[in-house]
């Protein structure tokens, strides 16, 4: 019985060939593959602009710079997310207002947002909704409210590439200013490490392209070597090697997406209803997701089992698991900065959640092995 991690990249010979072709070319970085990937991405998500960068964290950082975050500003961030969503705000010197989430979906709702606003008082300039696991937030209601307040909206869509949200592809920015994606090796589509920001604002896109490359502006009048830097920039670039892999991966969007959701459906059919204390994270009503994660919610106390013991027992049966995530507001850095959080929805979700293997190369036999192991361990 082979070991099945919670995530595994689906790398094929065509991916390897695409990377080797770049390695044999004269451009390993800052070549033609990055704009090719950006063009493909805009068509995929139906946004006007796409800006490639080195990872999902730098995507969030560039988006934060694009909306002009500065010290004294406040940004509402769901507490149940990866560190990077909040950290990107802090990288700009702004403050994070942690928002609670629905305890059964980990998604920030409009009610959660209003409660966070009341706690924060004055100074909010933006909200960063997170499509956790691929399940989408209700962007229309969040957007309508944020727009009425004059706030910017940045979607953390790092888990949600390939899904739709309220009739639009995730990343179309129909209800946001910018959307950020990760192409990390654990994601549905990968460039090993990589990120993307989409927007319909050409000025924001151009600023991000400058900032990802040290803030340099070429000065062709002086000479082909000349450049000037008017503000502090960063090395947030994506290489052509990574872009070539991403282009090849994204060409299989429909095939990979269909297989992932077939696995999700099989898990739900077999595992939902096993016990009153076990259920999967249910889809929101905000679109058709392409899930990055398949997560169970388990009341370990009522089941009479501890999560570390369950993880160890599943691992011994060849099934890898993961927990997404420890609430960011609980991290020592943020506790020291803002004090102990009171976010019961995020805490309740965290205490129950466990992710099972989900990747397109899982065979039917392997899916059945996961299901059998879960039943053996949890029942």
N, C-alpha and C positions, 0 to 999 in steps of 0.2 A: 504494500500500500504506500503510494508516494505521499510526501508531505505537501499540503496545499496551503500556502500562505494566504493572508486575507486579500492580498493584491499581487498581481504579477503582470509585467508588460508583455504584450503580444508582439514579439519581434520576429519578423519573417525574412526570408532571403531577399525579398524586394527592398526591405528597409536597409539591410546590410549593403546591398548593391548601391543604393542611393547615397549612403554615407561614404562608401569607397570611391564613388565617382567624384565626390567633392574633395576627398583627400588627394585624389590624383590631379585635381584642377589647380589653377593658380590662386584661387580664392578659398581660404579656410575660414575667413571672417570678413565682414563688411563687403560681401560680394553680392551676387544676384539672387541667391536663394532666400535671403531675408525679405526683400520686397515681394518676391514670388509668394512666400508664405503669407505675408500681410494681405496681398490681393486675394488669395484663396480664402483667407479667414473672413474678409469683408463679405464675400459672396456667400459663405457658409452661414453667417449669422445675420446677414442683411443690414449691416451697419455701413456707414459711409467711410469710416477710417478704422484702421487697425495698426497698432504700434507694438512690434515684437520687442521682447526684452529677455533678460537672463533667467528669470524665474517668476513665480506667482507673487513672491514678496516684493520684488522690484516693480512688478506691475502695480501693486497696491501703493507703493511709494511714489511711482510716477504719477498715478492718478491723484494722489494727495497733493503733490506739487502742482499738478495742472489746475486744481481748483483753488490754489493759492493758500493752503493751510499755513498758519503761522502761530507762534506762541500767543496764548490768550484765547484762541478759538477752542470750541468744544465740538466733538463728534460723537454721535450715538452709535455704539457698536454692540451687537448681541454678545452676551457673555459666553455663549456656547459656540465657539469657533476656534480655529487654529490661532496661535500666537500672532501670526503675521498681520491679521486684520487690525488688531489694536496697535501693534508695534509700528506699523506704517504711519499711523497718526502721531505717535510719539517721536518718530524720526523727524517730523516737521516741527516739533516743539509744541504741538497742540495737545489738548487734554482729551482723554477718553471718558465718555459717560456710558458706563456699562448698562445694557438693557436686558431685562429678563426675557425669556422665551416661553413658548408653549411647551409644557412638560412632556407632551407626546410626540412632538415633531421637531423640537429644538429650533423652530422658526420664530423670528420676531414678528409679532402681530401689531396692528395699529394700536390696540389697547396697551401693549407693552411699551410702544414708542411714546405714547402720551404720558404714561407713568414715569418713564425716564426723563421726559421733558420737565415734568413737575419737579422731579428730584434735582435736575440740573440748574433750573433757573435760567438766567440770561446767558447768552454767549454761544448757543448752538449754531453752527454754520453748515453742518452736513450730517447725513446719516449713511451708514454702510450696511445695508441689509445683506445677509449671508444665505445662500441657497445650500444649506447643509446637506451633505450626502447626495445632492442632486435634486432634492425636493425644493421647490421654489416658494419664496415668500410671495405674499399678495402685493405685487409691486404697484398695481393701480391705486389701491387705497393708501399705501405708504407714500407713493409719489404725489397723489392729490394733496395729502396733508402737508408733506414737506414743501411742495411748491407754494402752498398757501402761506407758509412761514418764510419763504425766500431761502430755503436751505438747498444745498447741492446734494446730489444722490449718486453714490458710487456703489454698484453691485459687486459684492464678492461672489463671483460665479466660478470660483476655482474648482468646484465639484460638479458643475452643471453643464459643461459643454455638450451640445448635441440635443438638449432638451428644448421644450417650448414653454413659454410663460404667457398666459392670457392671449393666445393666438399669435404671438411673436416668438421667433427663435431667441433663446437666451443669448444676450449679447447684442441684440438689435438696438438697445438703449431707447426703446419706446417709452419707458417710464423712468429713465435715469440719465445722468450726464455721461457716465462712463461705466464700463463693466470690465472686470479683471478676471483673467483666466490663468490657470497653472497647467503646464505640460510636464509636470514631474513624473518620474517613472512609475508611481503608484496610480496615476490617473488613467482614464479610459483610453486616452490618446497621448502619446508622450514624445518628447524630444530629448529624453533623459533628464535634462533640466531646461526649463524654458517658461516663458510667460507671454501674455498678450493683453493689451488694453484696447477695447473698442469704444468708439464714440461717434457721434454725428456732428461734432464740433471741430472744424478744420484747424482753428487756432490752437485748441487744446492739443490736438494731435501733433501739430508742428512743434509746439513747445516741448512735448514729451520726447520727440525725436532728437531735439537738441540736447535736452537734459540727460538722455540716456548715453550720450556720447561726450561727456565731460563739459557740456555747455558750449561746445565749440561751434562757431559760425565760420564757414569758409569765406575767404576774401579773394575771389578769383581775379579782381582787378589788380591786386598786388602781385599775385602769382599762384600757381597751382599748389604750392606748399603752404600758403598763408592762411591763417585763421585768427579769430579773436574770441575771447571768452568774456561775456558781459555779466554772467551770474554763475554761481557755483553749480557745477554739473557732476555727473556720476558715470562710472563705467557700468552701465546696466544693459550693455549690448548683448544680443544673441548672435552666436556664430553661424556661419553657413552650414557647418557640419550638423549642428542641432536643427537648423531650419529644414535641411534636406530630410532628416528623419521624420520631422513633424509633417511635412508635406505628404510623404508616403503613408504615414499613419492615418492622416485625415482623409485620404482617398478611400479608406475602408469604413467610413463613418456609419453608413447604413447597415452593413454586414455586422460590424462589431456591436453597434447599438442594439440590433435585433437579438443577437445572441445573449447579451447581458440581460436584457429584459425577459428573455425566455427563462433564464436561470432564476431571476427574481420571482417570476410567476410560479415556478416549480417550488421554490422555497416557501412561498406564501401558502400554496396549496397544502404542503406537507407539514408546515410548522405552526401556522396560525391555528389556534384552537387546541393545541396540545394540552394546555393547562390554562386555568384562569389567570395564572401568574406569568404567562409568556405570550407575547404578541410581537409582530413586526411593526416597524415604524410605518404608519399608513401614509399613502400619498396625499399631498394637499390637493385642493381643488383648483389650483392655479395654472394647470397646464399638463403637458405630457413629459415626464422626466426621462432622462437617460441617466440611471443611477450610477453614481460613483461608489456608493456603499450600500450593502444590504445589512441593516441593523435590526437586531432583536431588542426588545425592552423586556427585561426579566426582573420580577420582584424577588430578588434573591432571599430576602428575609422570610417571606411567606413560603417560598419554595424550600427553605431550609438548607440552602447551599450558599457558599461564599464565592464571589466572582473569581478571585485568584485560583481557587481550587477547580472551578469549572474550566478556566483557561488552561490550566495544567493538564486536566483530564482530557480535554479536547486535543491538546498538542500531542499527548501520548497516543491518540488515535489518528494522528496525521492531519489534524485540522488547526490551522493558524487562526488567531482572532486578534482583534484590536479594539481599543476604546477611543471614540472620537466625541468629545474631548474632555479633558479636565477644564472646567470653566476658567477662562482667562483671568477673570477678576479674582480668582483664588490664588493666582501665582504670587510668590513673595514680593516681586518687584511692584506689582500693582496694589497689593495689600499695604505695603509701606507707603505708597504714593497716595492712595485713596481710602485706606482703612478696610476693615472687614466687610465683605459684600453681604447683602441680603437679597438674594435672587433665587427664590425657591423653585421656580420652574426649571432653570438651568441646572440646579443642584439635583433635582429629582430625575431629570433626564440622564445626567451623568451617572448617577448611582445605579441605573438600570440597564444602560446601553452596552451592547456587545456586537461587533461587526463580524460577519462570517465571510469566507472566501467568495469573491466576486470578480471574475475576469473572463474574457471571451474564450480563452483556450481551455477552460474547464470542460472536460468531457461529461457525457451523461453519467458514466460510471462514477466519476469523481464527485459530481453533484449528489448522486445517491449515497456515496460514502460520507459526505458531509452531513446529509440529513440523518443517516443512520447513527452517526457519532453523536449528533446533537440529541437525538431521542434517547440514546443509551445513557448519556451523561446527565441530562436534565430531568428525565422521568424516573 
